[in-house]
Amino acid sequence: MFRNYLLTALRNFKRNKLFSFINILGLAIGITSALVIFMIAWYEFSFDSFQKDKDRIYRVVVHAKFNGSEGYSTGLPAPLATALHDEITGIEATVPVMHFQGDSRALVNVDRQRKDPLIIKHQEGIIFTNKDYFSLLGFRWLAGSPQSMQSPFNVILTKSRASQYFSGRPFSDIIGSTITYNKDISVKVAGIVEDLNENTIFSSSEFISYSTISKTRLQDNFMMNVWNDWMAYSQLYIKLAPGNTISRTEDALKGLLAKYNKDANKDAANTMAFKLQPLNDIHFNQKFQAIGQRTGHKPTLYGLLAIGGFLLLLGCINFINLTTAQSSKRSKEIGIRKTMGGIRKQLIVQFLTETFILTVTASVLAVTLIPLLLNMFADFIPPGLEISFLNQPGIIVFFIILIISVTVISGLYPALILSGFKPVLVLKNQMVSGTSNSRNAWLRKSLTVSQFLIAQFFVIATLMVGKQIKYSLDADLGFNKQAVVNFGTPRDTVDAHGRQLLSGIQSLPGVEVVSTGFFAPADAGVAFARVTAMIDDKEITPDVNVQLRFGTPEYMDVYQIKMAAGRNVEQSDTIREFLINETFAKSLGFKKPADAINKYLKWNDKLVPIVGVMKDFHDLSMHAPISSIIFAGQKGNTYHVKLKSADNNAKSWLTTIAAMNKLYKNIYPEEDFNYSFLDDTISKFYEREQNTAKLLTWATGLAIFISCLGLAGLVIYTTNNRKKEIGIRKVLGASVANIISILSKDFLVLVMIAFVLAVPIAWWAMSAWLNGFQYRTTMSWWIFAAGGFGMLIVSFITVAAQTFRAAVRNPVDSLRTE
C-alpha cells in the first residue's frame, strides 16, 4: 500500500514541478530557520543543566542601595567565604572564586625544562579556588587529586591547558612543573582534570589553590580582611546541604554582615544584603555581570523563537494555499478513486504521504542551508555552537518532531478538503460550483493576508529599529566624540613614564590636544563617588548616585564640554577642585548653575570647592537618564587624544596612531598598545539594538521572499485557470496593461488589507520597545507609509511579472479546445 502511495506522490510531483519546487523551497527556508534558531535556544537554555544536584547550587550576590538607588553585584567582600565556611551550618560546599585583579588574565611563564620557557602575555581562564570547586562540578581527574588544592602554590590544569603548555608530554611528567604568574607568583602543577565539555558558566581552565593568596602580595590586593569594600573579581558559590533552605541561609548571611560590617545598613537609603542566586538563573540574569561570564538574553531568544515560528508558518501557509488552489486539478482523480472503492481515510493518508515526502525533501535541503542561515544569524550565535551541534540527541529529536509537525500542519487541511470531494459532482465537472470552492478561496485569501501581515510587521519593525539606532548615534551627546582616541597605560607607571609619553604625544603633528585621566565622558564602565555637599554650613547627602570623572584640564578641550557657569579646574596632582554637571546642581537644590559656584563637596573628609558647572552630557546610553556627575582635576593612566580632524582624513589618523604606538612601545616594550575610537565605544552601547536590526533585516527578507514565492504560485495558478478569459479579452481589444491591472487588482487588495491590519500591531509593539529608551525618536508616519508602499511595490512586481506572461500570450493558444 505504501508503495502505491509513494508512486502516486512521485507522479503528482512530476506533473506539478513548479508548484512542488515552490512548496519545497518555502518549507526548506522555514525549516532551516526553525532548526537554526532552536539550536541557538537549546544551547543557551542548556547551561549547567548537566550539574548534579543543580537545584542546591547557588551564587552569593549583593543586593544594595546607594543613596536610594538600587545596585546589584556578583563581587563580594573577600573574607565572606572563610566566615561562611567556619560559622554557618547547612552548607555542603563553599567555593570561592578569585580572578586575577581586574580580570581573569595574567602574564604566564611556563618552565618546560627540556624546552625554552613558554610565555603567554594575556592568558585567560585563571582563577584561585579550593578543592570543593572540583567536586561541585564533577571534574574527572587524570592526574593528581583534589587534596593538593589544600596546599599553597599548587595549580590544577585542564587537559586542554596542559596540552597547550606541555605539548606531547605524559601527564605524570607534567606534575611538578613550575608556572609563574605576573612574574612573581610561582606555583607547581599538582593535577590535571578532564575538560568540562558541557555548556557551563564555569569556563576557567587553570586553578590555583586558594591558600596561595594569603602567602603572597595578593593578600592585600584582594582585600582579604576588608568587609566594607569589594571588587568584581571576588565571587562565591555554595551548595546547600539536603534539607537546608534559602531563607535560613540568607538569614545566617545577614547575621554575618551585621557582625563584621555594622555600617552596611546605616539607613533606609543605604542598605546591603547577601542573597542566594539559583544556578539556573545565573546565565540569564542581566543584573549580575561577572568577570569571564557571558550572559544570555531571554527576550532576544524568545524573539528569535517567534521569528523562527513565523518563517515556518509562512512556508506552511504557502503549501496550504497552493495545494487547495490546485484541488480542481485532482478532483477527477479523487472521484475515480472513490468510485473504485477508495475510502476517505486512504485518501487522507495518500495526501499526507505526499506532504511528508515534500517535507523530508525540504528538510534535506534545509540541512544544506544551515551554514548560510548560521551566517545570517552570526551576531546571535553563541561561542561554541557549530553545525556539529546537530549530533546532540535533543536536536535530532526536535528535527524529527519538526518534520512530523510540518507534515501535519501543512498537509492535514488540504487532505481533508481533497478527500471530501463528492465523486458524482467531480465526475460531472460540477465540483467548482459548490460552496466548498468559495470557502477554499476565502481561506486562501485569509492565509495570503496573514503572510503579508507578518512580512509587513517585519518591514515596519526593521525601519523603526533602524531609526532609533540612527537617532541614538547621531544625537547631540553634549560632548565631542569624533576623532578621539583612548588608550591606557600600566597602572603603576603613571608618574614614572607618564610625563614622557604625554610630552611625546603632544609633539605629534596629527594631535590637536591630549589629556590623561579616567573614563571618557561616556564609557562602558561606571564609577560611583560617595560625596556630600556643604551648603550654608549644612551637610547634604545627595539622594542620587554620583558618577566620577577626572582628568587634566585639557580633558574639557578634548571633549569640547561646555560650561554653564564658573571655570575649568586647574592642573593638580591631587583633587583640589570639582566641577559638577547641571543635573547634579539641580539635585542639590540650586535653581541656577551659578549658585553652585564656591560651594563645597566633602571628599575623603576634606572640603573641595566647586569651581564650575558643566552643561549636561550623556554619560550612558540613550536607555538611561543623564547621571549626576562630578569632575575632578587629576591626572590618570587613561589617555584621551583629540586628533586633528579638519579633513577627517583616516589615512593621516592611522599615521598618527602608528606614531603613538611607537612612542608607547619605546616606553612600555612588554605591553600591547590597545586603543579605541570613542565613537566606536559609544556605538557598542547599542550593540544589542544593532544585532536586533540585523536580525529583523534578515527575517524581513526571508518573510518577503517566502510570501512573494507563495504569491507568485497563486498568480501562476490563477492565470492558468483564467487563460481563456484573458484570450477573449485580448480578442475584444484589451491591452496588456488592462489585463495586468485586472489580474493584479485582487492580489494587491489582499496586500493592502494586510498593511491595514499590520499598522496597529506594529505601532503597539514598537511603542513598547521604544519605552526601553529614556531618550527616543518619534513614531513617524512615514515609517508606516514607506513600509506599506515598499511592500506594495514588491508585491506588484511579483504579480506583474507573472501576469505579464499571461497577458502577452497569443489568444489563439488560449482559446483552442482542450
N, C-alpha and C positions, 0 to 999 in steps of 0.2 A: 504493500500500500504506500509506504513512504517513498519507494522508488517512483511510483506514478506521480505522487505529489512533486517530487523533485524534477522529473522530466517536464511536467506541465509548467512548473515555475520557470525553468530554463527557456522553454519555448516562448513563454509570455515575455520574458526579459528580452529575448532576441527580437520579437516583433515590436517592442517598445524601447528601443535602445536609448533614445534621447531622454525619455521620462525616467528610465531606470538610472541613467547617469546622473540626472538632476537629483533624484532621491538619494542615491549613494553619496554624492558629493555633499549634499546638505546634512545628511546624517553623520558623515565622517567628520565634518567640521565640528558639529555639536558634540559628538562622542569624544573627539580629541580634546576639546576644551574642557569637558566634564572630567575626563581622565586626568589631565594635567593639573587642573585645579584641585581635584580630590587628592592627588599625590602631595600637593603643597599642604593642604589642610591636614591630611593624615600625618605628614611629617611633623607639623607644628603641634598637633594635639597629642602626639605620641611621646613628648618629652617626659622622661623619668617614669613612664608607665611600667617599665621593667623592674622598678625598685621593689624589693621585698619589704613588706610592712610599710609601704609608702604612705599609708594613712596615719602613721605615727611619727613621720619625719617633718620637722618644721624649721624654718629660719627665724631667728630672733631679729626683730626690726624695731625701729624707733618711730613712735608717733609723738609729735611735739608741736608746741605753739611758740612762736617767737613774736612778741609784741602783737599778739592776737591773730597772726597768720599761721595757718597750719603747715607743717612740714613733715616729710617722711624720709627715712634714711635706712639703708642697709648697714651703714657704718655704726659701730658700737664702741663704747669705752673699752679699751683693751683688757683691763683686769676683770671684766664681767665673766669671761669664760672660766677662769680659775675659781672665782667666787661661786658661780653657779654649780660647778662640779663638786666643790667642797661643802656647800651649805644647803643645797636644795636636793630633796629626795624625789624619787619617782622618775629619774632621768636615766635611761638605759645607755645612752651615748651622748657625749658632749664633744662637738667637733669644731674647734676654732679654725678659721681660715684667714691667714695673713698674707697679703700680697706685698711685694717689694714696694717701698714707699712711693706712692704716686700712681703705680700701675703694676702689672704682673710681669714686667720685662726687666731684664738685667743683663749686664756685661758678663759673659760666661767664658771662662778659660778652662778647657778640659785637658788634663795631663794624660796623654795617651801612651806614655812610657816609650814604647818602641818607635813611635812616630812623632812628628812635630806636634806641639800643642794645637788644639783647635780653639779658635777664638770666635765667638759669636757676639756681635755688638748688642743686639736688641732681642734677646731670646724671650719668647712669650711662654705663658702657662706654667710659671714657677710660683709655688706657694709654700708657706710654713703651716704645718698641721701636725696632728698626732695620730696614733695608731687606730683610733676609732674611725677615722676617715675611711680606712680600707674595709673595715667590717660593715660600715654603713652602706657602702656602695657595692660590696660583694666582689672586690677585685680577686682575680686568681693569681696566686704567687708563682713565679717562675724561678726565683732565686731569693734567698733571704727569708725574713719573717717580719710580722708586724712589731714584734718586741724591740726590734732595732730602732724604732721611732721614739722609744723612751729615752734614748741617749742623745746628747747634743752632738752636733757636727756630723750627722748622718743624713743621707739623701736616698730616696727611692725613685727609680726611673720607670717609666712605662717602657714596654718593649720597643715601640717606635722611636722613643727618645734615646734609648740605649743604642739602637742601630744607627741613629744619626751621629752619636758621639763616638761609638766604638764599632764601626762597621766591620762585620765579619768575625768579631771576637766572640768566643763562647761566654755564656753568662757567668760561669764560675771564674773566668779570667777578668771579668769587668769588676766583680766585687772587690772593694778595697781601693779602687782608683780614686784619684783626687780631682775634685771640681772646685774652682774658685769663682765666687760671685762678686761682681763690683770691686775686684782687685784685693779685697781684704777679708772675705769670708770663705774659708776653705773647709770643705766637707768631704767625707768618704762615701762612695757608693756602697750602700748596705743591703740593697734589694732591688729586684726587678719584678714588675707585675704586668699582666696582660692588659692591653688597651681596652677601655670600655667602648666596644663597637656598638654603642646604643646612642639614642638621642637623649642627651642629658645636659643640664645646666652646669654640671661638674666637668669642665673641659680641660683641667690642668694636666700636665704630663710630667712634672718634676716636683717632688715633695720633700722639703727639708724639715727635719724634726723640729717641732715647736719649741723644745727646750733650748735650741740654738740661740734663740732671740735673747734670752737672759744672760748669755755668755759673750755677747758682742755689743757694739755701739747701738745696735737696733733696740736695745732695752729702752734707751731714751728716745730714739727716733719714733718708735712705735707707741710712746707714752704708756708703757706697760703698767704704770702705777697711777695714772690720771683718770679720775672718774668724771670730771666735769667737762671733758672735751673728747672728741673722737674724730676719726678720719674714715673715708670710704674704704680704705684698704683693710679694715678690721671687721670681719664678719663671723657669725656664729650659727652653727646648725646643731639641732638636738634631736634625739629620738626618745619619745616618751615611753616609759615602761608600761606594759599592759595594765589597764585599769586606771591609769592616771588621766587627768583631763586638762584641757587647755586653760580653763578658768582657774583651776587650782595652781597651775604652773605660773600663769600670769600674775596671780596674787602673790606668789612667792617672789617673783621678779620685782614686783612693786615694793616688797619689803626690802630687798637688796638695794634698790635705788634709794629708798628713804634712809637706809643705814649708811651708805657710802657717799651720797650726794644730796645733802639736806636742802640745797638751794634749787634742786631740779624743778620743784613745783612751788615757786615762791609766790605766784599769784595766778589769777584766772587767765591772764593774757600770756603767761609764760609757763608752760607745762611740759612734762616729758613722761613717757610711759614706754615700757618694753612690751611688745606684742609678739604673738606667735603667728607666722605666716605659713599656711599649709604648703607642702611641697608642690602640689598640683596647681597652685596659684602663682608660683614664682615666675614661670616662663612668660606669663601673660600680663602680669601686673605692672603697668607703666609708671606707677608711683615710685616704685623702688628700682632704681638703676644701679646695678652692681658692676664692679670692675671685671672686665673679661666676659661679661654675660650679655648675650643678645636676647632681647625680649620680643616676643611675638605681639601681634596686634589683632585681637579678636574681631573688631569691627571690619578691618581690612579682609580678614579671612571670610567673614560672613558675606561681605560684598563680593568677593571672588566666587564663593559658592553660588550666590544669586546670579552672577553673570554666567557662570557655567550652566546653571539650570535654565536660564533664559535662552542661551545659544542652543542647548539641546532641545528645548521646547520648540524653537524656530525650525529646526531640522525635522522634528516630528510633525509639525503643522504642515510643512511642505509635503510630506509623504501623504498625510490625510487628504490635503487639498487635491493633489494630483491624482491620487487613487480614486477618490469619489468622483472627480471630474471625468475620469475615463470609464466610469461604470457602464455607460451606454454601450461602449465597445465590447464589453464582455457579457452583455445581457443575454445574447443568444447562446453563448457557451453555457451560461448558468441554466438557462431554460432547458437546453438539451440534456445537461447532466441530471436535472431534477426529473425530466420526463423518463430518463433511462433508469431511474430508481435512486439517484443520489439524494441523500438526506442533508439537512441543513448543517448538522454537526460536521459531516465530512467536508462540506464546502468551507466552513469556518476554519477547519484545520488546514485545508488547502491554501487559503489566503494567508493565514498566519505563517505557514511554512514559507510562502513566497516572501513575506515580510522578514522572517527570520534569516533567510538566505541573503537578502539585501542588507540586513543589519550586520551580519557576520562579514560580508564583503566590505561594508563601510568601516567596520571595526579593524579589519586588516589594513585598510587604507589609513585609518586613524593612527595606528601604531607607527606607520612610516612618517606621519605628520607630526609626531610628538616632538622631535628635535626642533622643528620650526616653531611650534607653539611654546616650547620652553624658552626659545629665544625671544618670542613676543612678550612673555611674562618674566623676562630675566630679572627685572627690578623686584619681583616678588618671590624669586626662587631663593630659599634659604640655603646657606652654605652646607654642602654635604648631600644635597638632593640631586641625584642623577637618574638617567634612564634606567640604570641597573636597579633602581628602587622598585621597578616592576617585578623583581624577583620576590618581593615581600608577599607572603600569603594573603595579607589583608587587601593588597592592591589587586591581586589576581581574583579574589572573591568579589571585590567590587566590580571588576571588569565583566565577570560573568553575569552578575546581577544587573549591571547596566545593559548588557546585550538583551537579556530577557525582558527587562523593563521597557526598553525602547521598542522591542518587538510587540509587546502588549499594547503600549500607549499608541504606537503608530498604526498597528495593524488591526486592533480589535474592532474599532468603529467601522472602518471600510469593510471588514469581513462580515460584520453584522448586516450592513447595508446591502452588500452584494449578494449575500446568501439569502436575503429576504425577498428577492425578486420573484414575482409570480410567473411560472412558466407559460401560462396561457397568454398573458399580456405581452411578455417579451418576444414570444414567437410570432405574434401578430404585429410586431413593431409598435406596440402601444405603451411601452414602458415609460417613455418620456412624457406621456400625457398625464401621468398620475401626480399626486401631491408629493410623493417621495422625492421627485426631481426638484420640486420647489424648495422642499426642506433642505436638500443637499446644497442647492445654490445659496440659500441663506447661511448654511453652515460654512461653506467656502468663503463667503464674503466676511463672515464674522471672524474666521481664522486669519484671513488676509489682513483685516483691520488690526487684529491682535499682534500680528507680526510687525506691522509698521508702527503700531503704538510703542512696542518695545524699542524698535530702532530709533524712532523719533525721540523717545525719552533719552536714549544714549547720546543722540546728537546734541540735544539741549544741555544735558549734564556736562558733556565734554566742553562745549563753548563756555558754560558758566564757570567751571573749574579753571579753565584757561584764563578767563577774565579776572578772577580773583588772584591767581598767581601773578599775573602781569601787574595788577594793582599793588600787590604786596612788594614786588621787586622794584617797581617804578615810583612808589610813593616817596614823598619827601620825609626822610627819617630824622631830619634835624641835624645831620652831620654829613660830611663828605665821605663817600665810600669808594670813589673812583681813584684808581692808580695808587692805592695804599697797600703796601706790603708789610706783613707782620711775620716776625720770627723770634725765637727765644734763644737764650744762651744758657749754659750750665749755671745752676743756682748759686754755686759757691764762688763764682768768678765775676760778680757784678762790679766790685771795686778793683780787683786785680787787673783785669783786662778790659773792663767796660769802657773806660775813657779812650783807650787806644782804638777800639773798634768804632766807637761813636765818632771820633775825630776822622777816621778813615772814610766812613760812610758820608759824613758831611762834606768831604772834599770831592766826592764823585760828581762829575758834571751832570749826570742824569738825575740827581737827587735835589728836590726842592727844599725839603725840611725834614728833620728826623727828631724823634723823641724816644726816650726809654720810659718804661713804666710797667703797668699791669695790663689787664684786659683792655681790648678795644671798646669803644662806646657800646657796640652790640657784639656779643661774643657767645660762643657755645657754653661757656661756664658761667657760674654765678658766684658772687662773693658778698655775703651779708655782713654789715657792720653793726656793732652794738654801740649806739651813741645816745646821749641825752642832750637836750638843749637847755641852756641857761638864758632865760628871758626875764628881764626885770627882776633879777635875783631869785627867780623861781626855777627849779629844775623840772623840766617837762620831758617825759618819756614818750617818744613817738609811738602812735598806735599802728604803725605800718612797718614792714620790713624795709630796710635801707640798703641799697646796693652801693658797693665801694668801687671806685675807680681811682687810680693815682698815676702820676707821670710828671715829667719835667714840664716847665711852662710851654714848651714847643708843642706839647700834646694838643693844645687848643688850636694851634695853627695847622697841624697835620690834618685834623678832622674838621677844621673850619666851624667849630662850635661857637655860636653867637652868645653874647652876654646880654641878659635882661637888665642887669644892674651891677654896679661895682666894677672890679678889675680882676685880672688874671692873678693866679698865685705867683710868687717869686721863687727863684731857684733855691733849693734847700736839700740837705741830706736827710733831714728828718721832717716829720709832719709838723708844720708851724702855722699853716693856713688851710682853710677849707673853702671850696666852692660848693654850693648846693644847687639843685635844679628847681624850676618853678613849682613842680608838683610837691617837692618836699617843703618848700617855703609855705605853700598853701596848707599842707598838713600840720605845720607848726602854728598856724593861725595868722600868718602875715597876709594882709589884703593886697599889698603892693610888694613886688620883689625888692625894692629899695629899702623897705622896712627891716629886712633881714640883715642888712649890712652892719657889721661891727657887733652883732650878737655872737654868742659863743656856743660851741658844741663841746661836750665833755668826752674826751678820748683818752683812754688809759689813765684815768684820774687826773688829766690835765685839761685846762680850758684852752681851746683852739678857736681863734676868731673866724667868723665867716666874712670873707673879703669880696665875694662876688656871687651872683645868682646866674646860672646858665639857663638859656632857653631850653625847654624840654626837648629831648630826643628819645627815639625808640631804642631801648636797651635790650629788648627781647623781640620775638616775632610779633606779627600782627594778631596772633592769637591772644596776647596778653596786654593789659593796660601798661602805660608808661610807669616805671617804678620811681620811688623816691631815691635820689642818688646824691652821694657826696663825692667830691673830687678833692684829693689831697696832692699837694706839691711834693713829690718824692720820686726819685729815680727807681728803676727796677730792671729785671733781666729780660723783659719783653721789649722788642724794638718795633717802633711804628714809623715807617718810612713813606713819605709822600714823594712819588716820582713826578718828574716834570711831565705834564700832560697836555702841552699846548696842541699837539697834533694827534694825541692818543696813539702814538707810534709804538706798536707792540714790539717791533724789532729793537728799537732803542731801549725799551724796558728790559728786554732779555739781556741786552748788553750790560745794562746797569746791574741787573740781578747777578749776572756772571761775575761782575767785579766785586759785588758784595760777598759772593760765595768765596772768592779768592781771599778777600780780607779775613773772612770768618775762619777759613781753613788754616790760614797762617797763624792765627791766634789759638784756635782750638783744633789742632790737626786730627785728633781722635774722634771728634764729634761730627755728626752729619748736619748739613745746612738744610733745614726743613722750613720752608717759607710758604705762605699762603696769601693770596689776594683777599682783601676784606670783602669785596663784593661776592666772591665765591663762598666765603664763610657764611654770609647772610643768605645766599641762595640755598645753602644746606638747611636753613631753618625750615624751608618749605619742601624738603626732600620727599616727605610723605605725600604732600599735595601734588608734586611733580610726578611721582610714581602713579598716583591716582589718575592724573591726566593722561599719562601714557597708557594705563590700563583701559581707561574709557575710550581712548582713541582706537586701540586695537579692538575692543569689544564693539564699538560703533561700526568699524569697518567690517568686521565679521557679521554683525547683525544685518547691516545693509546688504552685504553680499548674499547672505542666505535668503533674506527677504526678496531681493531682486531676482535671485535664482528661481524661487518659487513663483514669483510674479511672471517671469518670462515663460515658465512652464505653463501657467494658466492661460497666458496670452496665446501661446502656440496652440494649445488645445482649443481655445475659443475661436481663433481664426480658422482652424481646420474645420470646425463644426459650421462656421458661417461662410465657407468659401463660395457656396452657390449664391448666397445673399450678396456677397462682395462682387461676384461676377455680374449679377443682374444690375447692381447699382452702377457699375462701370459701363455696361451697355447702355444704360439710361443717361449717361453723361456725367456721373460723379467723378470728381477729380481725386487724385491720390491724397491730397490734403484733406478733402472731405471725408474720405474713408478712414484715414488715420484718426481724424477727430471723432468720428462716430465710434470707432472701436476702442479709442483710448478713454473716452469720457467716463465710462462706468468704473474703470480701474482707478482713475485719478480721483474720482469721488471717494473711493474707499480710503485712499491715502489722506485726503483732506479730513475725513471723519476721524482717522487715527490721530491726526495732528490736533484736532479739537479736543479729543479725549486725553492726549498726552500733556497738553499745556498745564491744566490744573495739577496733575500728578507731579510733573517736573517742577512746577512752582513751589509746591509744598515741600518736596524732597530737598530742593536746593536752598530754600529758605532755612530749613532745619540744619543743613550743612554749613551755611554761612554764619549761623548763630555761634559756631565754634570760634569765630574770629571777633576780637574786640574792635578791630578796625576793618571794615569790609566794603567791597564795592556794592553798587546798586544792582537790583534785578532789572536790567534794561529790557524794554520791549523788543528791541532789535535782535536780541539773542533768540527769542522765540520766533520772530519773523524770519530771521536768517535760517534757523533750523528747519522751519516748515517749508520755506521756499527752496532750500537746498535739497530736502528730501523729495519735494515735488518735481524738481528738475531731474534728479537721478531716476525717479520712477517713470517720468515721461520719456526719458531717453531709453529706458529699458523696454517700455511698452511700444514706443515709436519704432525702435529697431526691429521688433518682431512684426508689427502691423504693416510696416513699410513693405516687407517681403510679400505679404498677402495682397497689399494694395496694388503692387506693380505686376502681379501675376496676370498672365493672359486670360481674359474672361472665358475664352473658348474652352480652355482646360478645365475651368471650374464648373462649366455648365454641361459638360459631357455626361451622358447617362452612366450611372455606376454599373 
